[in-house]
Amino acid sequence: MNQLNPFPYATDDKRYHTWNYHLRKTFGHKVFKVALDGGFDCPNRDGTVAHGGCTFCSAAGSGDFAGNRADDLVTQFTDIKDKMHKKWKDGKYLAYFQAFTNTHAPVEVLRVKYESVMNLEGVVGLSIATRPDCLPDDVVEYLAELNERTYLWVELGLQTVHERTALLINRAHDYECYVEGVAKLRKHGIRVCSHLINGLPLETPEMMMETARAISELDVQGIKLHLLHLLKGTPMVKQYEKGLLEFLSFEDYVNLICDQLEILPPEMVVHRITGDGPIDLMIGPMWSVKKWDVLNAIDAEMKKRNSYQGKYYKKKEVQFV
């Protein structure tokens, strides 16, 4: 990293490696995601590995802002794209398979779904959200093929490295499974984006930092730092009512995100550092619906600290036997 410019991550003075900066640097122009519902289920809901799903997950399978699954994928893509062009007049697209588990199907099904949109006009790549326990060898081989043909990210949900929490939220896979999933994808050079959630039940700030440290040591190229949103109708509501969940305050979340950014590798692309749930479903924390206030506060805190992504990152030493 250039010591005279330790945070060359954006033209708007961001001090972390932004997704927008990465895409503009890669493609030379604006690129935005078009979120789709591919009609998949989840192995944590349909009994393949468990029932009920993760306790935080909505009825839409974390695809609340994706297309309407009653429509075919081309129709979804067109509708979402047109809505986004009201904000951005031009740009290219990543077809983003967001809702539920988007490798939870036979390869021949995946092929039809992915390729129905990847060759649409203006599509420069794919982003596929899935679970580490849904990466059988034949699926990984197909993803490797796609990685040779287009710009590809696979987003893997981890959420936490703590097994106690994983059991509490009914995650239905352990950290070892996650590490194995990353290795399968990286063997073929596939870009991996790790998801973690800050504010899960009974987790302390130090536990959340431990999850970020673990991700910083993995061979992953991107990260999504989510804020837990409690949504109506999710199993986590009962955990909240039992006192197992306290919402992070605005100030605590901002400071936590800055702490996490400081220990991440500087080259890791930060796809997200906050988020907002559907307002009609939100129970809390309600401050999160003002997303720009959160983003601006994170920027201000990083400047106040005179800090930047990777300031305290320590690369793990390779041990030779």
C-alpha positions in Angstrom: 0.0 0.0 0.0 1.3 3.5 -0.9 2.2 5.2 2.4 1.5 8.6 1.0 -2.0 7.5 0.1 -3.0 4.7 2.5 -6.6 4.6 1.4 -6.8 4.8 -2.4 -10.2 3.1 -2.4 -12.5 5.7 -4.0 -12.7 9.1 -5.6 -15.0 10.3 -2.7 -12.5 9.9 0.1 -13.6 6.6 1.4 -11.2 4.9 3.8 -12.2 1.4 3.0 -12.1 -0.7 -0.2 -15.6 0.0 -1.6 -17.5 -2.2 -3.9 -18.3 0.7 -6.1 -14.6 1.6 -6.4 -13.7 -2.0 -7.2 -16.3 -2.3 -10.0 -15.4 1.0 -11.5 -11.8 0.0 -11.5 -12.6 -3.4 -13.0 -15.0 -2.2 -15.7 -14.3 1.5 -16.2 -17.9 2.5 -15.5 -20.8 2.2 -13.1 -22.0 -1.4 -12.5 -24.9 -2.3 -10.3 -26.5 -5.5 -9.1 -29.9 -6.6 -10.3 -31.3 -8.8 -7.4 -33.2 -11.9 -8.6 -35.3 -14.6 -7.0 -34.4 -17.8 -8.9 -37.1 -19.9 -7.3 -34.8 -21.9 -5.1 -35.4 -23.3 -1.6 -33.0 -23.6 1.3 -31.5 -26.9 2.7 -32.1 -25.4 6.1 -35.8 -25.2 5.4 -36.7 -28.1 3.2 -35.2 -30.8 5.5 -32.0 -31.5 3.5 -30.0 -30.4 6.6 -32.6 -28.9 8.9 -36.1 -27.4 9.1 -37.2 -23.9 10.1 -34.3 -21.9 8.5 -32.0 -19.5 10.3 -33.9 -17.7 13.0 -33.1 -14.2 11.5 -34.2 -15.1 7.9 -37.4 -13.7 6.5 -40.1 -15.5 4.5 -38.4 -14.2 1.4 -35.1 -16.0 2.2 -33.1 -12.8 2.7 -34.3 -11.7 -0.7 -36.8 -9.0 0.4 -35.6 -6.6 -2.3 -35.2 -9.1 -5.1 -37.5 -9.7 -8.0 -40.9 -11.4 -7.8 -40.5 -15.1 -7.9 -43.8 -15.4 -9.7 -42.1 -13.9 -12.7 -39.6 -15.5 -15.0 -36.0 -14.3 -14.5 -35.9 -12.2 -17.7 -39.0 -10.3 -16.5 -37.6 -9.9 -13.0 -34.3 -8.6 -14.5 -36.0 -6.1 -16.7 -38.3 -4.8 -14.0 -35.5 -4.4 -11.4 -33.1 -2.9 -13.9 -35.6 -0.3 -15.0 -36.3 0.7 -11.4 -32.6 1.1 -10.7 -32.1 3.3 -13.8 -34.3 5.9 -12.1 -31.3 6.4 -9.8 -28.5 5.6 -12.3 -29.1 6.7 -15.8 -26.5 4.5 -17.3 -24.3 1.5 -16.3 -23.9 -2.2 -16.7 -25.3 -5.0 -14.6 -24.4 -8.0 -12.4 -27.2 -10.5 -12.3 -27.5 -11.2 -8.6 -29.1 -14.5 -7.5 -30.0 -13.3 -4.0 -33.0 -15.1 -2.5 -32.6 -18.4 -0.6 -29.8 -20.8 -1.6 -28.8 -20.4 -5.2 -26.8 -23.6 -5.7 -29.4 -25.8 -4.1 -30.5 -27.6 -7.3 -29.0 -30.0 -9.9 -26.5 -28.5 -12.3 -28.8 -28.8 -15.2 -31.3 -26.6 -13.4 -28.6 -24.1 -12.4 -27.4 -23.9 -15.9 -30.8 -22.9 -17.3 -31.4 -20.3 -14.6 -28.0 -18.6 -14.7 -27.6 -18.6 -18.4 -31.1 -17.2 -19.0 -29.8 -13.8 -17.7 -26.0 -13.8 -18.1 -26.2 -13.2 -21.8 -28.7 -10.3 -21.6 -27.6 -7.0 -23.0 -25.4 -5.1 -20.5 -24.8 -8.0 -18.1 -21.1 -8.2 -17.3 -21.2 -10.9 -14.7 -23.0 -13.0 -12.0 -23.1 -12.9 -8.3 -24.5 -16.0 -6.6 -25.5 -16.2 -2.9 -25.4 -19.6 -1.3 -24.4 -21.7 1.7 -21.1 -23.6 2.1 -23.0 -26.9 2.5 -24.4 -26.5 -1.0 -21.3 -26.8 -3.0 -21.2 -30.4 -4.3 -18.3 -31.2 -6.7 -20.4 -31.0 -9.9 -21.8 -27.6 -8.9 -18.3 -26.3 -8.2 -17.1 -27.6 -11.5 -19.9 -25.7 -13.3 -19.1 -22.6 -11.2 -15.5 -23.0 -12.4 -16.7 -23.1 -16.0 -18.7 -19.9 -15.4 -15.7 -18.2 -13.8 -13.8 -18.8 -17.1 -16.6 -17.3 -19.2 -17.7 -14.3 -17.1 -17.0 -12.2 -14.1 -18.2 -14.2 -11.1 -18.6 -13.8 -7.4 -19.9 -16.5 -5.0 -21.4 -15.1 -1.8 -21.1 -17.5 1.1 -23.1 -16.9 4.3 -21.0 -17.5 7.5 -22.6 -14.9 9.9 -20.5 -16.0 12.9 -17.5 -18.3 13.8 -19.0 -19.1 17.2 -20.6 -22.5 17.4 -22.8 -21.5 20.3 -24.3 -18.7 18.2 -24.6 -20.9 15.1 -26.7 -23.4 17.1 -28.8 -20.6 18.6 -29.7 -19.2 15.2 -30.2 -22.7 13.6 -27.4 -22.1 11.1 -27.1 -25.9 10.5 -23.4 -25.9 9.5 -20.2 -25.3 11.4 -17.2 -23.2 10.7 -15.2 -26.1 9.4 -17.8 -26.6 6.7 -17.4 -22.9 5.8 -13.6 -23.1 5.5 -14.0 -26.2 3.3 -16.5 -24.4 1.1 -14.1 -21.5 0.6 -11.3 -23.9 -0.3 -13.4 -25.6 -2.9 -14.1 -22.4 -4.7 -10.7 -20.9 -4.4 -9.1 -24.0 -5.9 -10.7 -22.8 -9.1 -9.9 -19.1 -8.6 -13.5 -18.2 -7.9 -14.0 -14.9 -6.1 -15.6 -15.4 -2.6 -17.5 -12.8 -0.6 -18.1 -13.7 3.1 -21.2 -12.6 4.9 -21.1 -11.9 8.6 -23.8 -10.4 10.9 -23.1 -8.1 13.7 -25.6 -8.1 16.6 -26.6 -11.7 16.8 -28.2 -13.0 20.0 -25.9 -13.1 23.1 -22.8 -12.0 21.1 -20.5 -9.4 22.6 -18.5 -6.9 20.5 -15.3 -9.0 21.1 -17.1 -12.1 19.7 -18.0 -10.0 16.6 -14.4 -8.9 16.3 -13.3 -12.6 16.5 -15.5 -13.4 13.5 -14.0 -10.5 11.5 -10.5 -11.7 12.5 -11.2 -15.2 11.3 -12.5 -13.9 7.9 -9.4 -11.7 7.6 -7.3 -14.9 7.7 -9.3 -16.7 5.0 -8.6 -16.7 1.3 -11.6 -14.5 0.5 -11.8 -11.5 -1.7 -14.8 -9.7 -0.4 -16.9 -9.2 2.7 -20.4 -8.1 3.6 -20.7 -6.6 7.1 -24.4 -6.9 8.0 -26.3 -5.3 10.8 -28.9 -7.8 12.3 -32.4 -6.7 11.5 -35.2 -8.2 13.5 -38.1 -8.7 11.1 -41.7 -9.5 11.9 -42.6 -13.2 11.3 -39.1 -14.5 11.8 -38.3 -17.2 14.5 -35.9 -14.7 16.1 -38.8 -12.7 17.4 -39.4 -15.3 20.1 -35.7 -15.1 21.0 -36.0 -11.3 21.3 -39.1 -11.7 23.5 -37.1 -14.1 25.8 -34.4 -11.5 26.2 -31.7 -13.2 24.2 -31.3 -10.3 21.8 -30.3 -6.7 22.4 -30.1 -4.2 19.5 -26.8 -2.5 18.9 -27.0 1.2 19.3 -26.1 3.5 16.4 -22.9 4.6 18.1 -21.8 1.1 19.0 -22.4 -0.2 15.5 -20.4 2.6 13.9 -17.5 2.0 16.2 -17.6 -1.7 15.7 -17.6 -1.4 11.9 -14.6 0.9 12.1 -12.8 -1.6 14.4 -13.5 -4.4 12.0 -12.4 -2.4 8.9 -9.1 -1.7 10.6 -8.2 -5.4 10.9 -9.3 -6.5 7.4 -6.8 -7.0 4.6 -6.6 -3.7 2.6 -7.3 -5.5 -0.7 -10.5 -7.2 0.6 -13.5 -5.6 -1.2 -16.1 -4.4 1.2 -19.4 -5.1 -0.6 -21.6 -3.8 2.3 -21.1 -2.2 5.7 -24.7 -1.7 6.7 -28.2 -2.5 5.4 -31.9 -1.8 5.9 -34.8 -4.2 6.1 -38.3 -3.7 4.6 -39.7 -0.9 6.7 -43.1 -2.6 7.1 -41.5 -5.7 8.6 -38.9 -4.0 10.8 -39.0 -4.4 14.6 -35.5 -2.9 15.1 -33.1 -1.4 15.3 -35.1 1.4 13.7 -32.1 3.8 13.4 -30.8 1.5 10.6 -33.5 2.6 8.1 -31.5 5.9 7.7 -28.8 4.1 5.8 -27.0 7.3 4.7 -26.7 8.5 8.2 -24.9 5.3 9.1 -22.6 5.4 6.2 -21.7 9.0 6.8 -21.1 8.4 10.5 -18.7 5.5 9.6 -16.8 7.8 7.2 -16.6 10.5 9.9 -15.4 8.1 12.6 -12.6 6.7 10.3 -11.5 10.3 9.6 -11.7 11.2 13.3 -9.4 8.2 14.0 -7.1 9.1 11.1 -7.7 5.4 10.2 -8.3 3.2 7.2 -9.0 -0.4 6.2 -6.1 -2.6 7.1 -4.4 -0.2 9.5 -4.0 -3.0 12.1 -4.2 -6.0 9.7 -1.5 -8.6 10.4 -1.0 -11.2 7.7 -1.0 -14.7 9.1 2.4 -16.3 8.8 2.6 -19.5 6.8 3.8 -22.3 8.9 6.2 -24.8 7.1 6.7 -28.2 8.6 
